[in-house]
Amino acid sequence: MMDVSLLVDEYKKIRNDVRKVYVVPQIDFSSPRTNYLYLLYKNFIEKNEGSGIEIQSLSTAALPTLVLSRLKNEKSILHHHWFEIGDFRTLIGMSWKIFWLSLFKLFGGKIIWTVHNRFPHYNKYRRLNIICRRYMAKISTRLHVHCQTAITTMSPILNAEPGRFFVMKLPEYPAEIFPQTVAKHSLQKRYPEIHCSGEQKIFLMLGEIAEYKGLIEVAEIFANSLADKILIIVGPLKRWDRKYVAKLL
């Protein structure tokens, strides 16, 4: 189980009197069992621990709220996740982010940045991504990663001293185990277009549908070598992967 006290300790290291943590991007409160951000802050949201810290998630459009929080002298900090350019729209949005985050920092704001990937999965703007991510590392007070090895990897890439990183593992994703017959019945009831015999094996791939995961290659293996099995791919889709999904279909 994830030790939420580690996160509380990190928040208090950069602001001992912290009472609110702004989280960017927005938390998906409709998916409490599968949304990474919800699971990371679960104990804060459901008030299962006694830190007294309030979580408020913000969209990129709402970033001016951060500067307002400094003008109001709130006892708050920012915990930002991801920071990357994936397409032209996010390329334009990056200047908006940098402007407001820089003002927040200038007015005394404290930032924790969770570094999820060595490089963004979408490498169209690789050099620009490196420049922007190094700037984000520079203005962040602390850098959060999910394993010790990531510190060795990311420190030279981000030009950040290893001592500025801290490790807290990924949150646990709750699972429910069903008997095979019950699972198949529930699946076919929800998705009647799926037809399978009682003994036919069903394989499920979960997670964001994206090109870097090699889903087409997996589908080809099933089509060519595992034709007697059923593969179901389930997950959200980002707008820049629509052409890829068209190929998959």
FENHURA-V620405 format. One record per residue. N is the residue number from 1. RES is the residue in one letter. SS is DSSP state (@ for helix, = for strand, . for the rest). PHI is phi in radians with two decimals (none if undefined). D_FIRST is the distance of its C-alpha to the first C-alpha in whole Angstrom. Layout:
n=N res=RES ss=SS phi=PHI d_first=D_FIRST
n=N res=RES ss=SS phi=PHI d_first=D_FIRST
This chain:
n=1 res=M ss=. phi=none d_first=0
n=2 res=M ss=. phi=-1.17 d_first=4
n=3 res=D ss=. phi=-1.53 d_first=6
n=4 res=V ss=@ phi=-1.15 d_first=9
n=5 res=S ss=@ phi=-1.10 d_first=12
n=6 res=L ss=@ phi=-1.11 d_first=12
n=7 res=L ss=@ phi=-1.20 d_first=13
n=8 res=V ss=@ phi=-1.03 d_first=15
n=9 res=D ss=@ phi=-1.06 d_first=17
n=10 res=E ss=@ phi=-1.15 d_first=18
n=11 res=Y ss=@ phi=-1.05 d_first=19
n=12 res=K ss=@ phi=-1.30 d_first=21
n=13 res=K ss=@ phi=-1.14 d_first=22
n=14 res=I ss=@ phi=-1.65 d_first=24
n=15 res=R ss=. phi=-2.71 d_first=26
n=16 res=N ss=. phi=-1.09 d_first=25
n=17 res=D ss=. phi=-1.74 d_first=26
n=18 res=V ss=. phi=-1.02 d_first=24
n=19 res=R ss=. phi=-2.17 d_first=24
n=20 res=K ss== phi=-2.47 d_first=24
n=21 res=V ss== phi=-2.11 d_first=22
n=22 res=Y ss== phi=-1.46 d_first=24
n=23 res=V ss== phi=-2.05 d_first=22
n=24 res=V ss== phi=-2.22 d_first=24
n=25 res=P ss=. phi=-1.43 d_first=24
n=26 res=Q ss=. phi=-1.19 d_first=24
n=27 res=I ss=. phi=-1.43 d_first=20
n=28 res=D ss=. phi=-1.53 d_first=21
n=29 res=F ss=. phi=-1.27 d_first=21
n=30 res=S ss=. phi=-1.42 d_first=22
n=31 res=S ss=. phi=-2.23 d_first=19
n=32 res=P ss=. phi=-1.19 d_first=16
n=33 res=R ss=. phi=-1.69 d_first=14
n=34 res=T ss=. phi=-2.27 d_first=16
n=35 res=N ss=. phi=-1.43 d_first=16
n=36 res=Y ss=@ phi=-0.96 d_first=14
n=37 res=L ss=@ phi=-1.13 d_first=16
n=38 res=Y ss=@ phi=-1.07 d_first=15
n=39 res=L ss=@ phi=-1.17 d_first=11
n=40 res=L ss=@ phi=-1.12 d_first=11
n=41 res=Y ss=. phi=-1.81 d_first=13
n=42 res=K ss=@ phi=-0.88 d_first=12
n=43 res=N ss=@ phi=-1.18 d_first=12
n=44 res=F ss=@ phi=-1.29 d_first=15
n=45 res=I ss=@ phi=-1.11 d_first=17
n=46 res=E ss=. phi=-1.60 d_first=16
n=47 res=K ss=. phi=0.96 d_first=16
n=48 res=N ss=. phi=-1.62 d_first=14
n=49 res=E ss=. phi=-2.37 d_first=14
n=50 res=G ss=. phi=-1.77 d_first=17
n=51 res=S ss=. phi=-1.29 d_first=18
n=52 res=G ss=. phi=1.28 d_first=21
n=53 res=I ss=. phi=-1.64 d_first=20
n=54 res=E ss== phi=-1.65 d_first=21
n=55 res=I ss== phi=-1.80 d_first=20
n=56 res=Q ss== phi=-2.28 d_first=23
n=57 res=S ss== phi=-1.61 d_first=23
n=58 res=L ss== phi=-2.21 d_first=27
n=59 res=S ss=. phi=-1.42 d_first=28
n=60 res=T ss=@ phi=-1.05 d_first=30
n=61 res=A ss=@ phi=-1.11 d_first=33
n=62 res=A ss=@ phi=-1.64 d_first=32
n=63 res=L ss=. phi=-1.02 d_first=32
n=64 res=P ss=@ phi=-0.98 d_first=35
n=65 res=T ss=@ phi=-0.99 d_first=33
n=66 res=L ss=@ phi=-1.11 d_first=31
n=67 res=V ss=@ phi=-1.15 d_first=35
n=68 res=L ss=@ phi=-1.05 d_first=36
n=69 res=S ss=@ phi=-1.10 d_first=33
n=70 res=R ss=@ phi=-1.27 d_first=34
n=71 res=L ss=@ phi=-1.13 d_first=38
n=72 res=K ss=. phi=-1.51 d_first=36
n=73 res=N ss=. phi=1.01 d_first=35
n=74 res=E ss=. phi=-1.15 d_first=31
n=75 res=K ss=. phi=-1.55 d_first=29
n=76 res=S ss== phi=-2.41 d_first=26
n=77 res=I ss== phi=-2.40 d_first=25
n=78 res=L ss== phi=-2.00 d_first=24
n=79 res=H ss== phi=-2.03 d_first=21
n=80 res=H ss== phi=-1.82 d_first=23
n=81 res=H ss== phi=-2.01 d_first=21
n=82 res=W ss=. phi=0.99 d_first=23
n=83 res=F ss=. phi=-3.11 d_first=27
n=84 res=E ss=. phi=-2.72 d_first=29
n=85 res=I ss=. phi=-1.90 d_first=32
n=86 res=G ss=. phi=-1.95 d_first=32
n=87 res=D ss=. phi=-2.70 d_first=36
n=88 res=F ss=@ phi=-1.10 d_first=39
n=89 res=R ss=@ phi=-1.10 d_first=37
n=90 res=T ss=@ phi=-1.29 d_first=34
n=91 res=L ss=@ phi=-1.08 d_first=37
n=92 res=I ss=@ phi=-1.14 d_first=39
n=93 res=G ss=@ phi=-1.17 d_first=36
n=94 res=M ss=@ phi=-1.09 d_first=35
n=95 res=S ss=@ phi=-1.11 d_first=38
n=96 res=W ss=@ phi=-1.08 d_first=37
n=97 res=K ss=@ phi=-1.05 d_first=33
n=98 res=I ss=@ phi=-1.08 d_first=35
n=99 res=F ss=@ phi=-1.05 d_first=37
n=100 res=W ss=@ phi=-1.28 d_first=35
n=101 res=L ss=@ phi=-1.18 d_first=32
n=102 res=S ss=@ phi=-1.17 d_first=35
n=103 res=L ss=@ phi=-1.11 d_first=37
n=104 res=F ss=@ phi=-1.00 d_first=33
n=105 res=K ss=@ phi=-1.13 d_first=33
n=106 res=L ss=@ phi=-1.04 d_first=37
n=107 res=F ss=. phi=-1.52 d_first=36
n=108 res=G ss=. phi=1.72 d_first=34
n=109 res=G ss=. phi=-1.23 d_first=31
n=110 res=K ss=. phi=-1.95 d_first=27
n=111 res=I ss== phi=-2.19 d_first=25
n=112 res=I ss== phi=-1.92 d_first=22
n=113 res=W ss== phi=-2.07 d_first=22
n=114 res=T ss== phi=-1.54 d_first=19
n=115 res=V ss=. phi=-1.61 d_first=21
n=116 res=H ss=. phi=-1.52 d_first=20
n=117 res=N ss=. phi=-2.32 d_first=23
n=118 res=R ss=. phi=-1.03 d_first=25
n=119 res=F ss=. phi=-2.38 d_first=28
n=120 res=P ss=. phi=-0.99 d_first=28
n=121 res=H ss=. phi=-1.15 d_first=28
n=122 res=Y ss=. phi=-1.84 d_first=31
n=123 res=N ss=@ phi=-1.69 d_first=34
n=124 res=K ss=@ phi=-1.06 d_first=37
n=125 res=Y ss=@ phi=-2.08 d_first=37
n=126 res=R ss=@ phi=-1.00 d_first=35
n=127 res=R ss=@ phi=-1.10 d_first=37
n=128 res=L ss=@ phi=-1.16 d_first=37
n=129 res=N ss=@ phi=-1.05 d_first=33
n=130 res=I ss=@ phi=-1.07 d_first=33
n=131 res=I ss=@ phi=-1.07 d_first=35
n=132 res=C ss=@ phi=-1.16 d_first=33
n=133 res=R ss=@ phi=-1.24 d_first=30
n=134 res=R ss=@ phi=-1.17 d_first=32
n=135 res=Y ss=@ phi=-1.17 d_first=33
n=136 res=M ss=@ phi=-1.07 d_first=30
n=137 res=A ss=@ phi=-1.11 d_first=28
n=138 res=K ss=@ phi=-1.13 d_first=31
n=139 res=I ss=@ phi=-1.54 d_first=31
n=140 res=S ss=. phi=-1.48 d_first=27
n=141 res=T ss=. phi=-1.33 d_first=26
n=142 res=R ss== phi=-2.37 d_first=23
n=143 res=L ss== phi=-2.12 d_first=21
n=144 res=H ss== phi=-1.76 d_first=18
n=145 res=V ss== phi=-2.27 d_first=17
n=146 res=H ss=. phi=-1.74 d_first=14
n=147 res=C ss=. phi=-2.68 d_first=15
n=148 res=Q ss=@ phi=-1.12 d_first=18
n=149 res=T ss=@ phi=-1.06 d_first=20
n=150 res=A ss=@ phi=-1.09 d_first=20
n=151 res=I ss=@ phi=-1.15 d_first=22
n=152 res=T ss=@ phi=-1.07 d_first=25
n=153 res=T ss=@ phi=-1.25 d_first=25
n=154 res=M ss=@ phi=-1.50 d_first=25
n=155 res=S ss=@ phi=-0.99 d_first=27
n=156 res=P ss=@ phi=-1.25 d_first=31
n=157 res=I ss=@ phi=-1.15 d_first=30
n=158 res=L ss=@ phi=-1.68 d_first=30
n=159 res=N ss=. phi=0.96 d_first=32
n=160 res=A ss=. phi=-2.12 d_first=29
n=161 res=E ss=. phi=-1.11 d_first=29
n=162 res=P ss=@ phi=-0.97 d_first=26
n=163 res=G ss=@ phi=-1.17 d_first=25
n=164 res=R ss=@ phi=-1.50 d_first=24
n=165 res=F ss== phi=-1.61 d_first=21
n=166 res=F ss== phi=-2.43 d_first=18
n=167 res=V ss== phi=-1.94 d_first=15
n=168 res=M ss=. phi=-2.49 d_first=11
n=169 res=K ss=. phi=-1.19 d_first=9
n=170 res=L ss=. phi=-1.05 d_first=9
n=171 res=P ss=. phi=-1.19 d_first=7
n=172 res=E ss=. phi=-1.43 d_first=7
n=173 res=Y ss=. phi=-1.72 d_first=10
n=174 res=P ss=. phi=-1.15 d_first=10
n=175 res=A ss=. phi=-2.21 d_first=13
n=176 res=E ss=. phi=-2.00 d_first=16
n=177 res=I ss=. phi=-1.75 d_first=18
n=178 res=F ss=. phi=-1.99 d_first=22
n=179 res=P ss=. phi=-1.04 d_first=25
n=180 res=Q ss=@ phi=-0.97 d_first=27
n=181 res=T ss=@ phi=-1.14 d_first=30
n=182 res=V ss=@ phi=-1.18 d_first=28
n=183 res=A ss=@ phi=-1.09 d_first=26
n=184 res=K ss=@ phi=-1.14 d_first=29
n=185 res=H ss=@ phi=-1.11 d_first=31
n=186 res=S ss=@ phi=-1.12 d_first=29
n=187 res=L ss=@ phi=-1.13 d_first=29
n=188 res=Q ss=@ phi=-1.26 d_first=33
n=189 res=K ss=@ phi=-1.19 d_first=33
n=190 res=R ss=@ phi=-1.40 d_first=31
n=191 res=Y ss=. phi=-2.17 d_first=33
n=192 res=P ss=. phi=-1.10 d_first=36
n=193 res=E ss=. phi=-1.27 d_first=37
n=194 res=I ss=. phi=-1.53 d_first=35
n=195 res=H ss=. phi=-2.09 d_first=37
n=196 res=C ss=. phi=-2.60 d_first=36
n=197 res=S ss=. phi=-1.33 d_first=38
n=198 res=G ss=. phi=-1.05 d_first=36
n=199 res=E ss=. phi=-1.76 d_first=35
n=200 res=Q ss=. phi=-1.21 d_first=35
n=201 res=K ss=. phi=-1.43 d_first=31
n=202 res=I ss== phi=-2.05 d_first=29
n=203 res=F ss== phi=-1.94 d_first=27
n=204 res=L ss== phi=-2.08 d_first=25
n=205 res=M ss== phi=-1.89 d_first=24
n=206 res=L ss== phi=-1.95 d_first=21
n=207 res=G ss=. phi=2.15 d_first=21
n=208 res=E ss=. phi=-0.98 d_first=24
n=209 res=I ss== phi=-1.45 d_first=27
n=210 res=A ss=. phi=-2.57 d_first=28
n=211 res=E ss=@ phi=-1.09 d_first=31
n=212 res=Y ss=@ phi=-1.13 d_first=29
n=213 res=K ss=@ phi=-1.49 d_first=27
n=214 res=G ss=. phi=1.18 d_first=30
n=215 res=L ss=@ phi=-1.16 d_first=30
n=216 res=I ss=@ phi=-1.09 d_first=34
n=217 res=E ss=@ phi=-1.09 d_first=34
n=218 res=V ss=@ phi=-1.13 d_first=31
n=219 res=A ss=@ phi=-1.06 d_first=34
n=220 res=E ss=@ phi=-1.17 d_first=37
n=221 res=I ss=@ phi=-1.08 d_first=35
n=222 res=F ss=@ phi=-1.17 d_first=35
n=223 res=A ss=@ phi=-1.14 d_first=38
n=224 res=N ss=@ phi=-1.67 d_first=40
n=225 res=S ss=@ phi=-2.07 d_first=38
n=226 res=L ss=. phi=-2.24 d_first=36
n=227 res=A ss=. phi=-1.13 d_first=39
n=228 res=D ss=. phi=-1.48 d_first=38
n=229 res=K ss=. phi=-1.86 d_first=34
n=230 res=I ss== phi=-1.97 d_first=33
n=231 res=L ss== phi=-1.93 d_first=31
n=232 res=I ss== phi=-2.06 d_first=29
n=233 res=I ss== phi=-1.90 d_first=28
n=234 res=V ss== phi=-2.28 d_first=26
n=235 res=G ss=. phi=2.91 d_first=25
n=236 res=P ss=. phi=-1.30 d_first=26
n=237 res=L ss== phi=-2.24 d_first=29
n=238 res=K ss=. phi=-1.52 d_first=30
n=239 res=R ss=@ phi=-1.05 d_first=33
n=240 res=W ss=@ phi=-1.40 d_first=34
n=241 res=D ss=@ phi=-1.80 d_first=33
n=242 res=R ss=@ phi=-1.10 d_first=36
n=243 res=K ss=@ phi=-1.13 d_first=38
n=244 res=Y ss=@ phi=-1.16 d_first=36
n=245 res=V ss=@ phi=-1.12 d_first=35
n=246 res=A ss=@ phi=-1.04 d_first=39
n=247 res=K ss=@ phi=-1.19 d_first=39
n=248 res=L ss=@ phi=-1.13 d_first=36
n=249 res=L ss=. phi=-1.31 d_first=38
